[in-house]
Amino acid sequence: MRFDEIGLPEELVAFTAGKGYTELYPPQEAAVKAGLLEGKSLVVSSPTACYDEVTEVLTRRGWILFKDAMPDEEVVSMNPRTWEIEYVKAIGKVEYLYSGVMIHVAGKEIDFRVTESHRIYCRTGSQNSREAREPSGFMRYHFKPAREIQPTWVFKTDGIWKGKARKYFVLPAATLRGGSLPRSKRELPPLRIPMRDWLDFFGWYVAEGTSKHGVSHEVTLCQTKDQAGVEAAVRNLRHWKVYVTGSKEHRHFSVASVQLAKYLSQFGRAYEKFVPDFIKELSPEQIKVFLDSYQRGDGHVGRDGVSPVFDTTSKRLADDLQELLLKVGRSSSVRNRGLSPSHIMPDGHLIVSKHPHYQVSCRRYSEHGIDYRKPSKPAFERVQGERVYCLTLPKHHLLYVRRNGKALWCGNSGKTMIAIMAAFVNAKVRMKKTVYLAPLRALASEKYSEFSELTKYGVNTAISTGDYDSSGETLGRADIIVLTNERFDSILRHRVSWLRDVGLFIADEVHLAGSDSRGPTLEMILTKMMHMGLNAQLLSLSATISNSKEIGEWLKSETVQVDWRPVPLREGVFDYGRVLFVDGEERQIVRSTYGSPIDVAMETLKAGGQALVFANTRRRAVSLATRAAELTGRHLKEEEKKAAEEAGRRILSSGEETSLSRLLAELVSKGAAFHHAGLESEHRRVVEDYYRAGAIRLLAATPTLASGVNIPARRVVVADMTRYDAESGGNAEISVLEYRQMAGRAGRPQYDSFGETVMIPPPSMDSGELLEHYAKSPPEPIESRLADDSSMRFHTLATIATASGLSKGDLDSLFKGTLLARQVGEATVGKLTEKALGYLLAERLVEGGGGLFYPTDFGRRVSILYIDPATGVVFREGIRKVEPGRDYTAGLLRLLAGSPDFEPKFPLRSKDFDQAVAFIEEHSAEMIERPNSRQFSAYDEVLQEMRTVMALHGWIDEWREEQLLSRLGVEPGDMHRAVDNAEWLLHALGELAKLFKKPEVVRQVDVLRMRVASGVSAELVELTTLQGVGRVRARALYTAGFKTLEDVKEAPAERLAGVEKVGTAVARRIKEQVARY
């Protein structure tokens, strides 16, 4: 099915053609057939369509097993509209462990074994019918899933090859040594031989010839059946004298030629012979000349009296002959007949066969069907964890495959452009808007870039990932709106006017509905979309849903199963000095004192690859990278060493220098690095960029990298199979889904033909059981996380706040549409909403009247600010206790740190205790509620918050990142996230202070918010309002005597330029700004 045949707008067809796509991939076609373009809601998930491990595919380099194919393999494909054969370069390889039904058809002329959803290229009717042989016969062929196989299906086995005719064959030049003078030599120039004459001779030679290249240079052809044909073929070469020897019944035709013998010697003995590539590229007419000569020499006519049969003891030659027969329009099969019986030649010598005899038999017909009376009747075989394979093509989607020597045309697997197709049609045909929902800001940015390519076709894209207090009304100007799930949730609360104009919602990574942090919000926005009756299409995308049928039923969507992996994955486990792979292979690992994870990773580096090592803590990631750096440098090439040193310099020059950044720079310069959330964002970016460039050969990271940044490696080493679990208070085994996310980073498209994941088991785990569990088990099903108290009160308040009066029945009606209700029952969900409603009523966030519930002004503002109702209550109580005339800087920071929404929190360490007590005493006057050390439990709760408060206070006191790290152990990346969160919560706190008419709190919060945003003392706040003036430049200006904007305005630009860290360019921009005041 082509893009220009399914009713797409011409602009989209042009867009896909510009990307190199003319025909739909199987998953795209499946989605289209399921109603994608008609507005039907779909859930797209799950791997399915592939071949078994003994199936071969015809490629530019001949027949190879699928498992040995490269992701960018050039394969023989066929245009299903013309039946013309051409080479197509694959764009990816699929390999995975399949559990389900395999369809196996094994008969006299047909043999294939595929997964049940595989696309079979077939027609319905009688074999080799007149209609199928007509030029329009291709119209009768279609792609159908294997599970629907019928007795009347017929399969295509031949095709049309154009090739390119060549007039001459050029015999390469050679050197003739010897003669009248010692060490004399004579150069023999290349010889041009008419191609037809050469092919006639070469066919006979491959069938019956031998060559000697050494002391004597002789080419000999022996023949008993058609001596005249052989003699004519040799004499037609015309360049050499022909010597005829042997008996009348067994003639030998010989040529003495250094040039000819040297060229023909590459084709070896009878069991080594093959066809050179240039013959495979010729026109069918020229290929037929070669085949005719070969058959006359080493072939015969089949039992039907018509079809030729070719014999050889060379497996490679048998494969080549089958390919050549395809290119002359004949289908064939290859059979291994075993060792031929010994026989006596006419000259009396005994021939004893030492090599298998292969027979390439032409089929009489161009297509073959299923004979249900014979063994070709399909077998439906249920398998568990069987490895299957396929290749992805950018067009045609047909591969020439064979199993047990029997070849036919069959379908391939594919990648999807489903979202772009649906969004474009929605915008240009239905004239509706599309909302694309992403779980992460990074993913949202990536999708925004992809959709922005449609701008030149009149489809505009907008993005919004933050600022929850903004209504988002202006986003309605765009055709495609890319949002994070949380941003869309906040837009729902603002009740924007353009929501009714949305015709398509695309929810990416739907499997995250089962995550603790992001799952409840995703579940509720999907539930609300269905409940609001927006009459919009819902397209849900995911690669890791195991209970996709249940999810599809919940979302009232049809499930379409697709999957694509550009590089196949091999999974293994480390076991006492060796790696055991799931396919049974064992590989020895050189052990050292650096530890198992490093030993396993270094094997890949020695082979020229990169390794990614996942650790369960930041400290372990740093430790692994530090150890690896002692070894990685020796595996860097000269240009890679220079790039690694450049990366180290970039780390030191970006952001503030800390002991952490210095260590990272040192390791990076040696080709190793660590990556975790505690690093500055710029430092993480440098590590990612130089890892992709190959300058960093080993990267140790925490698992957060697996779900965020796309930086694959040839080998992924999972160094820890456990992680800290807050609920149990100790380490717990990672889930299969977590493992799969990490394993998904194995294999670099365009660089690796495979990816590997190796698990390092703890002593308490059995290696075999570990491999069996993680490599063969499906990922855990999605389970709702909405039942958490915080999530229930958060979304219950949002539901009431966006309505003009809501009854308990209305509330239950919404929540019974959740995944939670489907999984635990409506009665349980009803109790949870009742509990949440009780909290909201008790805290005056909502109020009741006449059987309906309404938001209070406080509740409505909390909902719009997108904070937890419990955070709103904490802020309200704090605001009420503030007294005029006092500085509450430390108290306001403690209010933030103690709120449910603040993260990351920094728990108090034992070594922080004295420092925390001293901080409380020093800033007791600033506390909104002064802690009493005699009330032990309450005082301990305050102490637990103090490390977070001290970090924020140190930040606004202009502590450098090194001070925060050395004094409090707060890493730069964590500090920056804490600052971003604190800035947002201070905005929410200020808005609530306005609601409660507390101007003093508003004033202090505004100043504190500016201090947190810039990381400065109060005296520098005014200076940091200038663009380009941060905490460092502001302190430099203040120290130089420029303490206010007025001071800056009055100063000459030259004086400002002389201030450290300012310079001429910055001074000029500063002067331009202050001139406007």
KEGU-771226 format. One line per 3 residues: number of its first residue (from 1); their letters; for each residue x, y, z of C-alpha. Coordinates in steps of 0.25 Angstrom, whole numbers. Layout:
NUM> A> X,Y,Z; ...
END
This chain:
1> MRF> 0,0,0; 6,13,-4; 4,27,3
4> DEI> -2,33,-10; -13,22,-10; -19,24,4
7> GLP> -25,38,2; -14,46,9; -13,61,5
10> EEL> -3,63,-6; 6,71,3; 7,59,13
13> VAF> 10,50,1; 21,60,-3; 26,61,11
16> TAG> 27,45,12; 34,45,-1; 44,55,3
19> KGY> 47,46,15; 50,34,5; 36,27,8
22> TEL> 27,23,-3; 20,11,3; 14,9,16
25> YPP> 21,0,26; 13,-12,32; 10,-5,45
28> QEA> 5,8,37; -3,0,28; -9,-8,40
31> AVK> -13,5,47; -19,11,34; -27,-2,32
34> AGL> -31,-1,47; -37,13,44; -26,23,47
37> LEG> -29,33,36; -44,32,39; -43,36,53
40> KSL> -43,23,60; -37,22,74; -25,13,75
43> VVS> -15,7,84; -2,4,77; 7,-6,84
46> SPT> 14,-20,84; 24,-28,75; 19,-38,65
49> ACY> 23,-40,51; 36,-48,48; 43,-61,43
52> DEV> 49,-72,50; 64,-74,52; 67,-83,41
55> TEV> 60,-74,30; 70,-68,20; 68,-55,12
58> LTR> 75,-52,-1; 84,-40,-1; 95,-33,-9
61> RGW> 105,-43,-3; 96,-55,-6; 87,-63,3
64> ILF> 90,-61,18; 82,-65,31; 73,-53,36
67> KDA> 81,-54,49; 94,-51,42; 88,-39,34
70> MPD> 93,-25,37; 82,-14,40; 86,-7,27
73> EEV> 87,-19,19; 85,-17,4; 74,-28,1
76> VSM> 67,-33,-12; 53,-27,-12; 41,-26,-22
79> NPR> 32,-15,-25; 18,-21,-23; 12,-12,-34
82> TWE> 21,-17,-45; 28,-29,-40; 41,-23,-43
85> IEY> 53,-28,-35; 63,-18,-29; 73,-16,-18
88> VKA> 67,-8,-6; 76,-4,6; 69,-8,20
91> IGK> 67,3,30; 67,-6,42; 67,-20,48
94> VEY> 57,-27,57; 61,-37,67; 53,-41,79
97> LYS> 48,-53,88; 35,-57,83; 24,-64,91
100> GVM> 11,-68,83; 7,-76,71; 17,-79,59
103> IHV> 11,-82,46; 19,-93,38; 16,-98,24
106> AGK> 25,-108,19; 23,-115,6; 30,-119,-7
109> EID> 32,-105,-12; 28,-96,-1; 34,-95,13
112> FRV> 32,-83,23; 31,-82,37; 26,-68,43
115> TES> 19,-61,54; 4,-61,53; 3,-47,50
118> HRI> 13,-47,39; 9,-41,26; 9,-52,15
121> YCR> 9,-47,0; -1,-56,-6; -14,-57,-15
124> TGS> -26,-66,-14; -29,-76,-26; -23,-87,-33
127> QNS> -8,-89,-35; -2,-82,-48; -16,-78,-53
130> REA> -16,-70,-66; -21,-57,-59; -9,-58,-50
133> REP> 1,-58,-62; -5,-46,-69; 3,-33,-67
136> SGF> -8,-28,-58; -6,-40,-49; 0,-32,-38
139> MRY> -13,-26,-35; -18,-40,-30; -7,-41,-19
142> HFK> -9,-35,-5; -2,-35,8; -10,-43,18
145> PAR> -7,-48,33; -2,-62,34; -12,-65,44
148> EIQ> -23,-64,33; -16,-74,24; -26,-82,15
151> PTW> -25,-94,6; -27,-85,-6; -15,-76,-4
154> VFK> -4,-76,-15; 10,-70,-13; 19,-63,-23
157> TDG> 32,-69,-25; 38,-62,-37; 40,-47,-42
160> IWK> 45,-38,-53; 60,-34,-53; 64,-23,-63
163> GKA> 79,-23,-60; 89,-16,-69; 95,-23,-82
166> RKY> 110,-21,-84; 117,-23,-97; 130,-28,-93
169> FVL> 137,-35,-82; 151,-30,-78; 161,-41,-74
172> PAA> 170,-34,-64; 185,-31,-67; 195,-41,-63
175> TLR> 211,-43,-62; 218,-53,-70; 231,-57,-63
178> GGS> 243,-64,-69; 249,-65,-83; 263,-64,-88
181> LPR> 268,-55,-77; 268,-58,-62; 257,-50,-55
184> SKR> 251,-45,-68; 236,-42,-68; 226,-37,-78
187> ELP> 213,-30,-75; 201,-35,-82; 191,-24,-84
190> PLR> 176,-26,-81; 168,-34,-91; 154,-30,-96
193> IPM> 145,-42,-99; 131,-41,-105; 122,-43,-93
196> RDW> 114,-54,-99; 126,-62,-103; 132,-61,-89
199> LDF> 119,-65,-82; 118,-77,-91; 132,-81,-88
202> FGW> 131,-78,-73; 118,-86,-71; 125,-98,-76
205> YVA> 137,-95,-68; 129,-94,-55; 122,-107,-58
208> EGT> 134,-115,-63; 147,-107,-63; 160,-107,-55
211> SKH> 172,-97,-55; 186,-98,-51; 194,-86,-47
214> GVS> 208,-87,-43; 219,-95,-50; 209,-98,-61
217> HEV> 198,-89,-66; 187,-97,-71; 172,-97,-72
220> TLC> 165,-110,-75; 150,-114,-78; 146,-128,-78
223> QTK> 134,-133,-85; 127,-146,-89; 113,-141,-93
226> DQA> 114,-129,-102; 129,-129,-106; 125,-120,-118
229> GVE> 119,-109,-109; 131,-109,-100; 141,-108,-112
232> AAV> 133,-97,-118; 132,-89,-105; 148,-90,-103
235> RNL> 151,-87,-118; 142,-75,-118; 151,-68,-108
238> RHW> 161,-67,-120; 173,-62,-112; 179,-76,-109
241> KVY> 182,-89,-116; 173,-100,-112; 180,-114,-108
244> VTG> 170,-126,-109; 175,-139,-102; 168,-151,-96
247> SKE> 159,-162,-102; 148,-160,-111; 138,-162,-100
250> HRH> 145,-153,-90; 152,-141,-97; 160,-131,-90
253> FSV> 161,-117,-96; 172,-109,-91; 178,-95,-92
256> ASV> 192,-90,-87; 190,-76,-82; 196,-69,-70
259> QLA> 186,-58,-71; 174,-67,-72; 179,-77,-62
262> KYL> 182,-66,-52; 168,-61,-53; 161,-74,-52
265> SQF> 169,-79,-40; 161,-70,-31; 148,-79,-33
268> GRA> 155,-91,-26; 152,-106,-27; 139,-112,-31
271> YEK> 133,-111,-17; 138,-96,-15; 133,-90,-28
274> FVP> 124,-78,-29; 118,-68,-38; 125,-54,-38
277> DFI> 116,-42,-35; 117,-35,-48; 110,-47,-55
280> KEL> 98,-45,-45; 97,-31,-49; 95,-34,-64
283> SPE> 83,-34,-72; 74,-47,-72; 78,-50,-86
286> QIK> 93,-50,-83; 91,-58,-70; 83,-68,-78
289> VFL> 95,-71,-87; 103,-74,-74; 92,-83,-69
292> DSY> 90,-91,-82; 105,-94,-83; 106,-98,-68
295> QRG> 94,-107,-70; 99,-114,-82; 112,-117,-74
298> DGH> 107,-121,-61; 92,-122,-61; 80,-129,-67
301> VGR> 65,-128,-70; 55,-131,-59; 45,-142,-58
304> DGV> 35,-133,-65; 43,-133,-77; 44,-117,-77
307> SPV> 50,-111,-65; 65,-111,-64; 73,-116,-52
310> FDT> 87,-112,-48; 97,-120,-40; 109,-116,-32
313> TSK> 117,-119,-20; 118,-105,-16; 108,-99,-6
316> RLA> 112,-85,-10; 110,-88,-25; 96,-94,-22
319> DDL> 92,-82,-15; 97,-73,-27; 90,-82,-37
322> QEL> 77,-80,-30; 79,-65,-30; 82,-65,-45
325> LLK> 70,-73,-48; 61,-63,-40; 67,-52,-49
328> VGR> 64,-59,-62; 50,-61,-57; 50,-75,-52
331> SSS> 48,-79,-38; 55,-91,-32; 59,-99,-20
334> VRN> 72,-104,-14; 73,-118,-9; 84,-125,-2
337> RGL> 85,-139,-8; 96,-144,1; 109,-151,-3
340> SPS> 108,-156,-18; 112,-170,-20; 126,-174,-25
343> HIM> 127,-176,-40; 138,-179,-50; 141,-169,-61
346> PDG> 142,-173,-76; 158,-172,-74; 157,-182,-63
349> HLI> 160,-174,-51; 151,-175,-38; 143,-163,-33
352> VSK> 140,-164,-18; 131,-152,-14; 135,-145,-1
355> HPH> 126,-133,-2; 110,-132,-2; 103,-132,-15
358> YQV> 94,-120,-17; 83,-120,-27; 76,-107,-32
361> SCR> 63,-110,-38; 55,-100,-46; 40,-100,-43
364> RYS> 31,-101,-54; 22,-90,-49; 24,-76,-44
367> EHG> 15,-78,-32; 12,-89,-23; 0,-92,-14
370> IDY> -3,-100,-2; -7,-115,-4; -15,-119,8
373> RKP> -14,-134,5; 1,-133,6; 11,-129,18
376> SKP> 9,-114,14; -3,-113,22; 0,-101,31
379> AFE> 4,-105,46; 0,-95,57; 11,-96,67
382> RVQ> 11,-90,81; 25,-85,85; 31,-79,97
385> GER> 43,-69,97; 47,-73,82; 56,-63,76
388> VYC> 51,-57,63; 56,-48,52; 53,-38,41
391> LTL> 58,-26,33; 51,-13,31; 51,-7,17
394> PKH> 48,8,13; 39,3,1; 33,-9,-5
397> HLL> 33,-17,8; 36,-30,1; 48,-40,3
400> YVR> 52,-52,-4; 53,-62,7; 56,-77,7
403> RNG> 55,-88,17; 61,-102,14; 65,-97,0
406> KAL> 51,-93,-4; 49,-78,-7; 37,-69,-8
409> WCG> 34,-54,-7; 29,-50,7; 26,-38,15
412> NSG> 35,-30,25; 34,-22,38; 34,-7,39
415> KTM> 35,6,46; 23,16,48; 20,30,44
418> IAI> 6,28,50; 6,41,59; 10,50,47
421> MAA> 0,44,38; -11,45,47; -8,59,51
424> FVN> -6,64,37; -20,58,33; -26,64,45
427> AKV> -21,78,42; -23,78,27; -35,70,24
430> RMK> -43,71,37; -38,85,40; -36,81,55
433> KTV> -25,83,65; -16,72,70; -11,71,84
436> YLA> 2,63,86; 4,59,100; 18,55,105
439> PLR> 23,50,119; 36,58,119; 40,72,114
442> ALA> 52,66,106; 42,57,99; 33,68,96
445> SEK> 44,77,90; 48,65,81; 34,64,76
448> YSE> 32,79,74; 44,78,65; 39,67,57
451> FSE> 25,73,55; 31,87,52; 36,81,39
454> LTK> 21,81,34; 21,97,35; 25,98,20
457> YGV> 12,90,17; 3,100,25; 3,92,38
460> NTA> 8,100,50; 13,95,63; 13,101,77
463> IST> 19,95,90; 17,98,105; 24,90,116
466> GDY> 23,99,128; 16,112,134; 4,104,140
469> DSS> -2,118,144; -3,122,130; -17,119,123
472> GET> -10,114,110; -21,121,102; -11,126,92
475> LGR> -7,112,88; -20,111,81; -14,118,69
478> ADI> -6,106,65; -10,93,58; -2,84,66
481> IVL> 0,87,81; 11,79,88; 10,78,103
484> TNE> 15,71,115; 4,63,122; 4,72,134
487> RFD> 3,85,125; -9,79,119; -15,76,132
490> SIL> -13,90,136; -19,95,123; -32,86,126
493> RHR> -33,94,139; -33,107,132; -44,103,123
496> VSW> -38,108,110; -47,112,98; -39,104,88
499> LRD> -41,90,94; -54,88,86; -46,90,73
502> VGL> -37,78,76; -40,66,67; -28,57,71
505> FIA> -21,54,84; -8,47,83; -3,41,96
508> DEV> 12,36,96; 18,26,105; 5,21,111
511> HLA> 11,10,119; 15,22,128; 1,21,133
514> GSD> 7,11,143; 18,19,148; 17,25,163
517> SRG> 21,39,159; 14,42,146; 4,31,145
520> PTL> -8,37,152; -8,50,144; -7,43,131
523> EMI> -18,33,135; -27,45,139; -25,54,127
526> LTK> -28,41,118; -40,39,126; -45,53,125
529> MMH> -43,53,110; -53,42,109; -62,47,120
532> MGL> -63,61,114; -69,56,101; -60,64,92
535> NAQ> -63,55,80; -48,54,77; -39,43,73
538> LLS> -30,37,83; -17,31,78; -9,24,89
541> LSA> 6,20,86; 15,11,94; 25,0,92
544> TIS> 24,-7,105; 10,-10,108; 8,-25,112
547> NSK> -7,-23,116; -10,-15,103; -24,-22,101
550> EIG> -28,-17,115; -22,-3,112; -30,-3,99
553> EWL> -43,-6,105; -41,4,116; -38,15,106
556> KSE> -49,10,97; -39,8,86; -35,-3,76
559> TVQ> -21,-9,79; -12,-9,67; 1,-17,71
562> VDW> 14,-12,65; 29,-11,69; 42,-8,63
565> RPV> 56,-9,68; 67,-4,59; 78,-13,65
568> PLR> 75,-27,70; 78,-30,84; 86,-41,91
571> EGV> 84,-43,106; 93,-50,115; 97,-51,130
574> FDY> 111,-51,136; 115,-64,143; 128,-66,149
577> GRV> 137,-61,138; 128,-64,126; 116,-58,120
580> LFV> 104,-67,117; 95,-63,106; 81,-66,105
583> DGE> 83,-73,92; 93,-83,99; 106,-76,95
586> ERQ> 117,-75,105; 128,-65,105; 140,-64,114
589> IVR> 143,-51,121; 157,-47,125; 156,-44,140
592> STY> 163,-33,147; 163,-26,161; 154,-15,155
595> GSP> 142,-23,157; 132,-31,149; 124,-19,143
598> IDV> 137,-13,137; 143,-26,133; 130,-29,124
601> AME> 130,-14,119; 145,-14,115; 143,-26,106
604> TLK> 134,-18,97; 144,-6,97; 155,-16,93
607> AGG> 146,-19,81; 144,-5,77; 131,-3,83
610> QAL> 125,6,94; 119,2,108; 108,7,116
613> VFA> 109,3,131; 96,5,139; 98,6,154
616> NTR> 87,7,165; 93,19,172; 101,32,168
619> RRA> 113,29,177; 114,15,170; 113,21,156
622> VSL> 125,31,160; 133,19,166; 131,10,154
625> ATR> 135,22,144; 147,25,153; 152,11,152
628> AAE> 149,9,137; 157,22,134; 170,15,138
631> LTG> 167,6,126; 159,13,115; 170,23,111
634> RHL> 178,12,104; 166,9,95; 165,23,89
637> KEE> 170,26,76; 178,39,74; 166,48,69
640> EKK> 158,42,80; 168,46,91; 168,60,85
643> AAE> 153,60,86; 153,55,100; 162,65,105
646> EAG> 154,76,98; 142,70,105; 149,71,119
649> RRI> 152,86,116; 138,89,112; 133,83,126
652> LSS> 143,92,133; 139,104,126; 124,103,127
655> GEE> 117,106,140; 124,107,153; 136,98,156
658> TSL> 134,88,167; 141,76,172; 131,68,165
661> SRL> 133,75,151; 148,74,153; 147,59,155
664> LAE> 137,58,143; 147,66,134; 158,57,138
667> LVS> 151,44,135; 145,50,122; 159,53,117
670> KGA> 163,38,119; 150,33,111; 141,30,123
673> AFH> 130,38,130; 118,37,140; 104,42,138
676> HAG> 94,45,148; 84,56,152; 94,62,162
679> LES> 102,68,150; 99,81,144; 91,81,132
682> EHR> 102,86,123; 112,76,128; 102,65,125
685> RVV> 100,70,111; 115,70,109; 116,56,114
688> EDY> 104,52,105; 110,59,92; 124,54,94
691> YRA> 119,40,97; 111,40,84; 123,45,77
694> GAI> 131,33,82; 141,41,90; 135,35,103
697> RLL> 136,20,102; 130,16,115; 119,23,122
700> AAT> 114,19,136; 100,24,139; 88,23,148
703> PTL> 76,17,142; 69,31,140; 77,31,127
706> ASG> 70,19,122; 56,27,121; 62,40,117
709> VNI> 73,42,107; 76,34,95; 90,30,96
712> PAR> 91,15,92; 104,6,93; 108,-7,87
715> RVV> 108,-13,101; 99,-9,113; 104,-15,126
718> VAD> 94,-15,137; 103,-15,149; 92,-15,160
721> MTR> 80,-23,159; 74,-17,172; 70,-3,175
724> YDA> 66,5,188; 51,3,190; 45,14,199
727> ESG> 33,6,203; 41,-6,208; 52,3,213
730> GNA> 63,-6,207; 67,-11,193; 58,-19,184
733> EIS> 59,-26,171; 57,-17,159; 45,-20,150
736> VLE> 45,-26,137; 40,-13,131; 52,-5,137
739> YRQ> 62,-15,132; 56,-14,118; 57,1,118
742> MAG> 72,-1,121; 74,-12,111; 67,-3,101
745> RAG> 80,5,100; 88,-6,95; 92,-5,80
748> RPQ> 96,7,72; 88,8,59; 98,10,47
751> YDS> 110,5,55; 106,-8,61; 100,-21,55
754> FGE> 95,-24,69; 94,-19,83; 97,-27,96
757> TVM> 92,-26,110; 99,-33,121; 94,-34,135
760> IPP> 103,-35,147; 96,-43,158; 98,-42,173
763> PSM> 103,-54,180; 89,-57,185; 83,-59,171
766> DSG> 85,-71,162; 90,-66,149; 82,-76,140
769> ELL> 69,-72,148; 72,-57,146; 74,-59,131
772> EHY> 62,-67,129; 54,-57,137; 58,-44,131
775> AKS> 61,-48,117; 49,-56,115; 38,-50,124
778> PPE> 29,-40,118; 29,-26,125; 19,-25,136
781> PIE> 5,-20,133; 1,-6,135; -5,-4,148
784> SRL> -12,9,152; -5,17,163; -17,27,165
787> ADD> -21,21,178; -10,29,186; -16,39,195
790> SSM> -9,51,190; -13,47,175; -28,45,179
793> RFH> -29,59,186; -21,66,175; -30,61,164
796> TLA> -43,61,172; -41,76,175; -37,79,160
799> TIA> -50,72,156; -59,80,165; -51,93,162
802> TAS> -54,92,148; -69,90,149; -80,99,153
805> GLS> -85,90,164; -83,75,164; -90,64,172
808> KGD> -84,52,178; -91,44,167; -84,53,156
811> LDS> -71,51,163; -73,36,163; -77,36,149
814> LFK> -64,42,145; -55,33,154; -62,20,149
817> GTL> -56,23,136; -42,22,141; -32,10,139
820> LAR> -33,9,155; -48,6,155; -46,-5,144
823> QVG> -35,-12,152; -40,-10,167; -55,-8,165
826> EAT> -64,4,165; -68,2,180; -53,3,184
829> VGK> -51,16,176; -64,21,182; -58,20,196
832> LTE> -45,27,191; -52,39,185; -61,40,198
835> KAL> -48,40,206; -42,51,198; -55,59,198
838> GYL> -55,58,213; -41,64,214; -45,75,204
841> LAE> -57,79,212; -50,79,225; -39,88,220
844> RLV> -49,98,213; -44,95,199; -58,91,195
847> EGG> -72,93,201; -85,87,199; -99,92,197
850> GGL> -112,86,191; -105,72,189; -94,79,180
853> FYP> -80,82,183; -73,95,179; -59,100,180
856> TDF> -56,111,190; -47,123,185; -36,116,193
859> GRR> -39,103,186; -40,109,172; -27,116,173
862> VSI> -19,104,179; -25,96,167; -21,107,156
865> LYI> -7,108,163; -5,93,161; 0,90,175
868> DPA> -4,78,184; -16,82,193; -8,78,205
871> TGV> 3,88,200; -8,99,199; -12,96,213
874> VFR> 2,97,218; 4,110,211; -9,115,217
877> EGI> -6,112,231; 8,118,230; 2,131,224
880> RKV> -8,133,235; 4,132,245; 12,143,239
883> EPG> 13,155,247; 16,169,242; 30,175,244
886> RDY> 39,163,244; 48,156,234; 43,142,230
889> TAG> 54,138,220; 58,125,227; 43,122,231
892> LLR> 38,124,217; 49,114,212; 45,104,223
895> LLA> 31,106,218; 35,102,204; 44,90,209
898> GSP> 33,84,217; 22,84,206; 18,71,199
901> DFE> 21,78,186; 36,81,189; 46,73,182
904> PKF> 57,68,183; 57,68,198; 71,66,204
907> PLR> 69,57,217; 78,61,229; 91,53,230
910> SKD> 97,50,244; 109,59,241; 99,70,238
913> FDQ> 92,70,252; 101,80,259; 100,89,247
916> AVA> 85,88,246; 84,91,261; 93,103,260
919> FIE> 85,108,248; 72,107,255; 77,115,267
922> EHS> 84,126,258; 71,128,250; 60,125,261
925> AEM> 55,139,259; 52,137,245; 44,124,247
928> IER> 29,126,245; 27,115,256; 39,114,265
931> PNS> 43,99,268; 43,95,282; 55,85,285
934> RQF> 47,79,297; 36,74,288; 45,63,282
937> SAY> 37,57,271; 33,71,265; 47,76,267
940> DEV> 53,64,260; 43,67,248; 48,81,247
943> LQE> 63,76,247; 60,66,236; 56,78,227
946> MRT> 68,86,231; 78,81,221; 68,85,210
949> VMA> 66,99,216; 81,101,219; 84,98,204
952> LHG> 74,108,199; 79,118,209; 93,116,205
955> WID> 89,118,191; 83,132,193; 95,135,202
958> EWR> 103,133,189; 110,120,193; 118,115,182
961> EEQ> 114,101,177; 127,95,182; 122,100,196
964> LLS> 109,94,195; 115,81,191; 126,81,201
967> RLG> 118,86,213; 104,80,210; 107,69,200
970> VEP> 97,75,190; 101,73,176; 100,84,165
973> GDM> 89,77,157; 80,75,170; 82,89,174
976> HRA> 77,95,161; 65,86,162; 62,90,176
979> VDN> 64,105,171; 54,103,160; 44,96,169
982> AEW> 46,107,180; 43,118,170; 30,112,165
985> LLH> 25,109,180; 29,123,184; 20,128,172
988> ALG> 9,120,178; 11,124,192; 11,139,187
991> ELA> -2,137,180; -9,131,192; -3,142,201
994> KLF> -11,152,191; -23,143,193; -23,145,208
997> KKP> -19,159,207; -5,158,213; 3,169,206
1000> EVV> 15,168,216; 16,153,212; 14,157,197
1003> RQV> 26,167,198; 35,157,205; 32,146,196
1006> DVL> 34,154,184; 48,158,188; 51,144,193
1009> RMR> 47,139,179; 56,148,172; 68,144,181
1012> VAS> 65,129,179; 64,131,164; 78,138,163
1015> GVS> 84,132,176; 88,145,182; 87,153,195
1018> AEL> 76,164,196; 86,175,193; 88,169,179
1021> VEL> 74,167,175; 73,181,167; 85,178,159
1024> TTL> 81,164,155; 68,170,148; 78,174,137
1027> QGV> 79,164,125; 92,157,125; 95,160,140
1030> GRV> 95,148,148; 100,145,162; 115,146,159
1033> RAR> 115,159,151; 105,165,160; 115,163,172
1036> ALY> 126,168,163; 118,181,160; 114,183,175
1039> TAG> 128,181,180; 133,192,169; 123,202,175
1042> FKT> 112,200,165; 101,197,176; 88,201,169
1045> LED> 83,203,155; 85,218,156; 100,216,159
1048> VKE> 101,208,146; 93,218,138; 102,229,142
1051> APA> 115,221,140; 122,222,127; 122,209,119
1054> ERL> 138,209,119; 137,208,135; 127,197,134
1057> AGV> 135,189,124; 147,190,134; 140,182,144
1060> EKV> 144,167,146; 135,158,138; 128,169,130
1063> GTA> 136,174,118; 133,183,107; 121,175,100
1066> VAR> 114,173,113; 116,187,118; 110,192,105
1069> RIK> 97,183,106; 96,188,121; 96,202,117
1072> EQV> 86,200,106; 76,194,117; 78,205,127
1075> ARY> 76,216,117; 62,212,117; 59,214,132
END
